[in-house]
Amino acid sequence: MIITSNEDKASMNIREKFLDSKVYNFEKTNFTWHENPVFKLKMESTENEVILGLTNDPLIFLNDLKLDKSELNPELLIFASRHTSKTTRPAFLVHTTGNWTEEVNFGGESQDLSKTSALLHKAGFFSLIKQEFPPQLEKFSIDIEVTHHGPTRLEKPLIFMELGSKKEEWIINEAGELLAKVTINTIIKYLELKEKKSDIIGLGFGGTHYAPNFNRLIRTKNVAMSFICPKYYIQQLNKDLIKKMIRNTLEKIDYFIIDWKGTNSNDKKYLIPLLEEFEIPIKKTKEF
């Protein structure tokens, strides 16, 4: 299920690109979700359905899918969203959600993680890097972000796919169209990765917000990752949070993966004994 929000013009612009697409055909159904009409992607195969839903809530603060009040029971969620950053660089981004600290200014619960899928996360990133960009979007970067912000309560695995990072980019028609197309391709790519079963599944530790070493690893190796905890939150980790990283990943975890150069010695001294409490091998990014 693809989820958009009517919280602002940018988010609605993205939604309009799904509905106005010349490539994909969404048909209005006779049922609603969050008091808004639901659209279904017309596909040759009926084995997998792609549903487009609209919520009135800001996406990072969406705490209730209200599935008990609808006919929907999605397997996975993709939040198609705008992105804001201090750098304001034009970008397309993908990430999982959760809070490593007690702070909840941007949704979710304190020291809590959403459910997610490493393969869906990788599918989102791969769909972006494989997409041909028109000339007017060549300045846009493609980034994986570490795990951050809400929601964390929802009962279904989810990722965010975002268009950033300021108003000027949010209203570019070609950017909204590209995000819509890539989101659909993500679902197709996920099904392909799920069928192949060839990716190692990892949890990431260390590095900075845009996770360059994990970006490289996912891009060039048969590795898929769900949650990534950056270096500045290593000391916030505890056994319960590690358990949530493992439990809330749809796939079985094969490795804890440390960005060795992106983690200082004090953080390593704290992290490694914590990870050694679990029966999951530890590897450095450079070992792949």
BELBELUR-V246257 format. One record per backbone hydrogen bond with DSSP energy under -1.0 kcal/mol. CO is the residue of the C=O (numbers start at 1). NH is the residue of the N-H. E is the energy in kcal/mol with one decimal. If there is no record, write none. Layout:
co:CO nh:NH e:E
co:CO nh:NH e:E
This chain:
co:1 nh:78 e:-2.5
co:2 nh:53 e:-3.1
co:3 nh:80 e:-2.1
co:4 nh:55 e:-2.2
co:8 nh:12 e:-2.0
co:9 nh:13 e:-2.3
co:10 nh:14 e:-1.7
co:11 nh:15 e:-2.0
co:12 nh:16 e:-2.5
co:13 nh:17 e:-1.3
co:14 nh:18 e:-1.1
co:15 nh:19 e:-1.8
co:16 nh:20 e:-2.4
co:25 nh:42 e:-3.4
co:27 nh:40 e:-2.9
co:31 nh:38 e:-1.6
co:33 nh:36 e:-1.4
co:36 nh:33 e:-2.6
co:38 nh:29 e:-2.8
co:39 nh:52 e:-3.2
co:40 nh:27 e:-3.1
co:50 nh:41 e:-3.0
co:51 nh:2 e:-3.3
co:52 nh:39 e:-2.1
co:53 nh:4 e:-2.4
co:55 nh:6 e:-1.9
co:58 nh:61 e:-1.5
co:59 nh:62 e:-1.4
co:66 nh:69 e:-1.5
co:67 nh:70 e:-1.5
co:77 nh:159 e:-1.4
co:78 nh:3 e:-2.9
co:79 nh:161 e:-3.0
co:81 nh:163 e:-2.0
co:90 nh:141 e:-2.2
co:91 nh:164 e:-3.2
co:92 nh:143 e:-2.5
co:93 nh:162 e:-2.8
co:94 nh:145 e:-2.0
co:95 nh:160 e:-2.7
co:96 nh:148 e:-1.5
co:97 nh:114 e:-1.8
co:101 nh:111 e:-2.7
co:104 nh:107 e:-1.3
co:106 nh:150 e:-2.8
co:112 nh:99 e:-3.1
co:115 nh:158 e:-2.2
co:116 nh:250 e:-2.7
co:117 nh:121 e:-2.2
co:118 nh:122 e:-2.4
co:119 nh:123 e:-2.4
co:120 nh:124 e:-2.1
co:121 nh:125 e:-1.8
co:122 nh:126 e:-3.1
co:123 nh:127 e:-2.2
co:124 nh:128 e:-1.3
co:125 nh:129 e:-2.4
co:126 nh:130 e:-1.9
co:134 nh:137 e:-2.3
co:135 nh:138 e:-1.4
co:137 nh:140 e:-1.8
co:141 nh:92 e:-2.5
co:143 nh:94 e:-1.6
co:149 nh:98 e:-1.7
co:157 nh:77 e:-2.4
co:159 nh:79 e:-2.6
co:160 nh:95 e:-1.8
co:161 nh:81 e:-2.5
co:162 nh:93 e:-2.1
co:163 nh:83 e:-2.4
co:164 nh:91 e:-2.1
co:166 nh:169 e:-1.4
co:166 nh:170 e:-2.0
co:167 nh:171 e:-1.5
co:169 nh:172 e:-1.6
co:172 nh:176 e:-2.1
co:173 nh:177 e:-2.5
co:174 nh:178 e:-2.2
co:175 nh:179 e:-2.4
co:176 nh:180 e:-2.1
co:177 nh:181 e:-2.5
co:178 nh:182 e:-2.9
co:179 nh:183 e:-2.2
co:180 nh:184 e:-1.7
co:181 nh:185 e:-2.3
co:182 nh:186 e:-1.9
co:183 nh:187 e:-1.2
co:184 nh:188 e:-1.5
co:185 nh:189 e:-2.9
co:186 nh:190 e:-2.6
co:187 nh:191 e:-1.9
co:188 nh:192 e:-1.6
co:189 nh:193 e:-2.7
co:190 nh:194 e:-2.8
co:191 nh:195 e:-1.7
co:192 nh:196 e:-2.2
co:193 nh:197 e:-2.1
co:200 nh:224 e:-3.2
co:201 nh:254 e:-2.7
co:201 nh:255 e:-1.7
co:202 nh:226 e:-1.7
co:203 nh:257 e:-3.4
co:204 nh:229 e:-2.7
co:205 nh:259 e:-2.9
co:207 nh:231 e:-2.7
co:208 nh:211 e:-2.0
co:209 nh:146 e:-2.0
co:211 nh:215 e:-2.7
co:212 nh:216 e:-2.2
co:213 nh:217 e:-1.9
co:214 nh:218 e:-2.6
co:215 nh:219 e:-2.3
co:216 nh:220 e:-2.2
co:217 nh:221 e:-2.0
co:221 nh:223 e:-2.2
co:222 nh:200 e:-3.1
co:224 nh:202 e:-2.6
co:227 nh:204 e:-2.7
co:228 nh:147 e:-1.9
co:229 nh:206 e:-2.9
co:230 nh:233 e:-1.8
co:231 nh:234 e:-1.2
co:233 nh:236 e:-1.6
co:234 nh:237 e:-1.6
co:238 nh:242 e:-2.1
co:239 nh:243 e:-2.3
co:240 nh:244 e:-2.0
co:241 nh:245 e:-2.2
co:242 nh:246 e:-2.0
co:243 nh:247 e:-3.3
co:244 nh:248 e:-2.9
co:248 nh:116 e:-2.9
co:255 nh:203 e:-1.8
co:256 nh:283 e:-2.9
co:257 nh:205 e:-1.9
co:258 nh:260 e:-1.5
co:258 nh:285 e:-2.0
co:260 nh:263 e:-1.2
co:262 nh:207 e:-2.5
co:264 nh:268 e:-2.1
co:265 nh:269 e:-2.2
co:266 nh:270 e:-1.4
co:267 nh:271 e:-3.1
co:268 nh:272 e:-2.4
co:271 nh:275 e:-2.4
co:272 nh:276 e:-2.3
co:275 nh:278 e:-1.9
co:278 nh:280 e:-1.4
co:281 nh:256 e:-2.7
co:283 nh:258 e:-2.8
co:284 nh:287 e:-1.7
co:285 nh:288 e:-1.4
